Amino acid sequence: MDRYEQCDDGNYRSGDGCSNTCQFERVVCGNNKIETGETCDDGNTKTGDGCNAVCKLEDIDLVIKKVKARPQPFVFVAPKVLPKTGISSRV
């Protein structure tokens, strides 16, 4: 490494943790781009969706159990009958 380099990964590509100018790159979790140190990046920093808040894969079995345990909303939309036609329409 030269004295002006922070890192040298032997290539001139950015996006792998060491930029094309041999400077450390900042990793951003939640930008929908898998970067150095991340095992996933789903575009958010929520936990419980398979990829946690620090962009590491979660135990998928636990995620499935959480989803199944959530109460499912039930929405019923009653059809309206148009006057004098007998034709129903959903509104």
C-alpha positions in Angstrom: 0.0 0.0 0.0 1.1 3.5 -0.7 1.0 6.1 2.0 -2.1 7.8 0.6 -4.1 4.6 0.5 -6.4 3.5 3.3 -6.9 0.1 1.6 -5.7 -1.8 -1.4 -7.8 -4.8 -2.6 -5.9 -5.3 -5.8 -8.5 -3.9 -8.2 -9.9 -0.6 -9.4 -13.6 -1.3 -8.6 -15.7 0.6 -6.2 -18.5 -1.0 -4.2 -16.4 -3.7 -2.6 -15.4 -1.9 0.6 -12.3 -0.3 -1.0 -12.9 2.3 -3.6 -11.2 2.7 -6.9 -9.1 5.4 -5.2 -8.1 3.0 -2.4 -10.2 4.7 0.3 -12.5 2.9 2.7 -16.1 2.9 1.5 -19.0 3.6 3.9 -21.4 0.7 4.0 -25.1 1.7 4.2 -27.6 -0.9 5.4 -31.1 -0.4 3.8 -30.1 0.9 0.4 -31.1 -2.3 -1.5 -27.5 -3.0 -2.4 -25.5 -5.8 -0.8 -22.1 -4.3 0.3 -19.1 -5.5 2.2 -20.1 -7.0 5.5 -23.8 -7.5 4.6 -25.3 -10.8 3.9 -28.6 -9.2 2.6 -30.0 -5.8 1.9 -33.8 -5.6 1.3 -34.0 -1.8 1.2 -35.1 -1.2 4.8 -33.8 -1.6 8.3 -36.7 -3.6 9.7 -36.2 -6.8 11.6 -38.5 -9.7 11.2 -38.6 -9.7 7.4 -35.7 -12.1 6.7 -33.0 -9.4 6.6 -32.4 -7.7 10.0 -31.6 -4.0 10.8 -27.9 -4.5 10.3 -28.3 -6.4 7.0 -27.7 -9.9 8.2 -29.9 -12.8 7.3 -32.4 -13.8 9.9 -33.5 -17.3 10.9 -36.2 -17.8 8.3 -38.0 -20.3 10.5 -38.5 -17.7 13.2 -39.6 -15.1 10.6 -42.3 -17.6 9.3 -43.5 -18.3 12.9 -43.8 -14.6 13.5 -45.8 -14.0 10.4 -48.1 -16.9 11.1 -48.7 -15.7 14.6 -49.8 -12.2 13.5 -53.6 -11.8 13.4 -54.8 -11.5 9.9 -57.2 -8.6 9.2 -60.5 -9.5 7.7 -62.2 -7.0 5.6 -65.7 -7.6 4.2 -67.1 -5.3 1.6 -70.8 -5.7 1.2 -72.0 -5.3 -2.4 -74.4 -2.4 -3.1 -77.3 -2.9 -5.4 -77.9 -0.1 -7.9 -81.5 1.3 -7.6 -84.1 -0.2 -10.0 -81.6 -2.3 -11.9 -80.8 -5.2 -9.6 -77.2 -5.0 -10.8 -74.8 -5.2 -7.9 -71.5 -3.4 -7.8 -68.7 -3.3 -5.3 -68.0 0.1 -3.8 
